[in-house]
């Protein structure tokens, strides 16, 4: 689905996989959502 629908060309080619990232690398709303999942 990500390959077809994503507007983010960087992750779309990887099937939506963002790879590894550290806290603070993404926009704040994304960081907050990840913290809630932990």
N, CA, C and O atoms as a GROMACS GRO file, in nm:
protein
  152
    1UNK      N    1   0.082  -0.119   0.000
    1UNK     CA    2   0.000   0.000   0.000
    1UNK      C    3   0.088   0.126   0.000
    1UNK      O    4   0.060   0.221  -0.073
    2UNK      N    5   0.192   0.127   0.081
    2UNK     CA    6   0.277   0.246   0.088
    2UNK      C    7   0.344   0.276  -0.045
    2UNK      O    8   0.358   0.392  -0.084
    3UNK      N    9   0.386   0.172  -0.115
    3UNK     CA   10   0.451   0.193  -0.244
    3UNK      C   11   0.358   0.263  -0.341
    3UNK      O   12   0.402   0.343  -0.424
    4UNK      N   13   0.229   0.233  -0.331
    4UNK     CA   14   0.131   0.288  -0.424
    4UNK      C   15   0.076   0.423  -0.378
    4UNK      O   16   0.057   0.513  -0.460
    5UNK      N   17   0.051   0.439  -0.248
    5UNK     CA   18  -0.023   0.554  -0.197
    5UNK      C   19   0.060   0.663  -0.129
    5UNK      O   20   0.014   0.777  -0.119
    6UNK      N   21   0.179   0.631  -0.083
    6UNK     CA   22   0.256   0.727  -0.003
    6UNK      C   23   0.303   0.847  -0.085
    6UNK      O   24   0.341   0.834  -0.201
    7UNK      N   25   0.299   0.962  -0.021
    7UNK     CA   26   0.352   1.084  -0.082
    7UNK      C   27   0.500   1.103  -0.045
    7UNK      O   28   0.568   1.187  -0.103
    8UNK      N   29   0.547   1.024   0.051
    8UNK     CA   30   0.686   1.029   0.095
    8UNK      C   31   0.768   0.932   0.010
    8UNK      O   32   0.768   0.812   0.035
    9UNK      N   33   0.835   0.985  -0.090
    9UNK     CA   34   0.907   0.898  -0.184
    9UNK      C   35   1.018   0.819  -0.116
    9UNK      O   36   1.052   0.709  -0.161
   10UNK      N   37   1.075   0.871  -0.010
   10UNK     CA   38   1.182   0.800   0.060
   10UNK      C   39   1.136   0.672   0.124
   10UNK      O   40   1.203   0.570   0.113
   11UNK      N   41   1.022   0.674   0.192
   11UNK     CA   42   0.973   0.552   0.257
   11UNK      C   43   0.883   0.470   0.166
   11UNK      O   44   0.869   0.350   0.186
   12UNK      N   45   0.824   0.532   0.067
   12UNK     CA   46   0.735   0.458  -0.024
   12UNK      C   47   0.810   0.348  -0.097
   12UNK      O   48   0.759   0.237  -0.113
   13UNK      N   49   0.930   0.378  -0.141
   13UNK     CA   50   1.007   0.277  -0.214
   13UNK      C   51   1.047   0.160  -0.125
   13UNK      O   52   1.078   0.052  -0.175
   14UNK      N   53   1.045   0.181   0.007
   14UNK     CA   54   1.077   0.075   0.104
   14UNK      C   55   0.951   0.013   0.163
   14UNK      O   56   0.958  -0.054   0.266
   15UNK      N   57   0.839   0.034   0.100
   15UNK     CA   58   0.714  -0.023   0.150
   15UNK      C   59   0.666   0.042   0.278
   15UNK      O   60   0.590  -0.019   0.354
   16UNK      N   61   0.708   0.164   0.303
   16UNK     CA   62   0.667   0.237   0.423
   16UNK      C   63   0.763   0.221   0.540
   16UNK      O   64   0.742   0.282   0.645
   17UNK      N   65   0.866   0.141   0.523
   17UNK     CA   66   0.963   0.119   0.631
   17UNK      C   67   1.046   0.245   0.650
   17UNK      O   68   1.112   0.292   0.557
   18UNK      N   69   1.044   0.299   0.770
   18UNK     CA   70   1.119   0.421   0.800
   18UNK      C   71   1.262   0.392   0.846
   18UNK      O   72   1.343   0.483   0.860
   19UNK      N   73   1.292   0.266   0.869
   19UNK     CA   74   1.424   0.231   0.919
   19UNK      C   75   1.437   0.269   1.065
   19UNK      O   76   1.338   0.301   1.131
   20UNK      N   77   1.558   0.265   1.115
   20UNK     CA   78   1.581   0.300   1.255
   20UNK      C   79   1.599   0.451   1.268
   20UNK      O   80   1.656   0.516   1.181
   21UNK      N   81   1.549   0.504   1.378
   21UNK     CA   82   1.565   0.646   1.406
   21UNK      C   83   1.567   0.665   1.556
   21UNK      O   84   1.518   0.581   1.631
   22UNK      N   85   1.624   0.775   1.600
   22UNK     CA   86   1.631   0.804   1.743
   22UNK      C   87   1.525   0.906   1.781
   22UNK      O   88   1.471   0.977   1.696
   23UNK      N   89   1.497   0.912   1.910
   23UNK     CA   90   1.401   1.008   1.961
   23UNK      C   91   1.447   1.149   1.925
   23UNK      O   92   1.562   1.186   1.947
   24UNK      N   93   1.356   1.227   1.868
   24UNK     CA   94   1.387   1.363   1.830
   24UNK      C   95   1.420   1.380   1.683
   24UNK      O   96   1.430   1.494   1.635
   25UNK      N   97   1.438   1.272   1.611
   25UNK     CA   98   1.471   1.282   1.469
   25UNK      C   99   1.351   1.318   1.383
   25UNK      O  100   1.365   1.383   1.280
   26UNK      N  101   1.233   1.277   1.426
   26UNK     CA  102   1.111   1.300   1.349
   26UNK      C  103   1.039   1.425   1.403
   26UNK      O  104   1.081   1.482   1.503
   27UNK      N  105   0.933   1.466   1.336
   27UNK     CA  106   0.855   1.580   1.384
   27UNK      C  107   0.797   1.547   1.521
   27UNK      O  108   0.776   1.429   1.552
   28UNK      N  109   0.770   1.647   1.602
   28UNK     CA  110   0.728   1.627   1.740
   28UNK      C  111   0.603   1.541   1.754
   28UNK      O  112   0.596   1.455   1.842
   29UNK      N  113   0.504   1.561   1.668
   29UNK     CA  114   0.381   1.482   1.679
   29UNK      C  115   0.409   1.333   1.656
   29UNK      O  116   0.346   1.248   1.718
   30UNK      N  117   0.503   1.302   1.569
   30UNK     CA  118   0.542   1.162   1.545
   30UNK      C  119   0.615   1.107   1.667
   30UNK      O  120   0.587   0.995   1.711
   31UNK      N  121   0.707   1.184   1.723
   31UNK     CA  122   0.779   1.142   1.843
   31UNK      C  123   0.682   1.115   1.957
   31UNK      O  124   0.697   1.016   2.029
   32UNK      N  125   0.583   1.201   1.975
   32UNK     CA  126   0.484   1.184   2.081
   32UNK      C  127   0.404   1.056   2.062
   32UNK      O  128   0.379   0.984   2.159
   33UNK      N  129   0.365   1.027   1.939
   33UNK     CA  130   0.288   0.905   1.910
   33UNK      C  131   0.371   0.780   1.940
   33UNK      O  132   0.319   0.683   1.993
   34UNK      N  133   0.498   0.783   1.905
   34UNK     CA  134   0.586   0.668   1.930
   34UNK      C  135   0.603   0.646   2.080
   34UNK      O  136   0.601   0.532   2.127
   35UNK      N  137   0.619   0.754   2.156
   35UNK     CA  138   0.634   0.742   2.302
   35UNK      C  139   0.512   0.676   2.364
   35UNK      O  140   0.525   0.597   2.458
   36UNK      N  141   0.394   0.707   2.313
   36UNK     CA  142   0.271   0.648   2.366
   36UNK      C  143   0.263   0.499   2.337
   36UNK      O  144   0.196   0.425   2.409
   37UNK      N  145   0.331   0.453   2.232
   37UNK     CA  146   0.328   0.312   2.194
   37UNK      C  147   0.423   0.228   2.279
   37UNK      O  148   0.405   0.106   2.289
   38UNK      N  149   0.522   0.289   2.340
   38UNK     CA  150   0.624   0.214   2.415
   38UNK      C  151   0.566   0.150   2.538
   38UNK      O  152   0.638   0.083   2.613
   0.00000   0.00000   0.00000
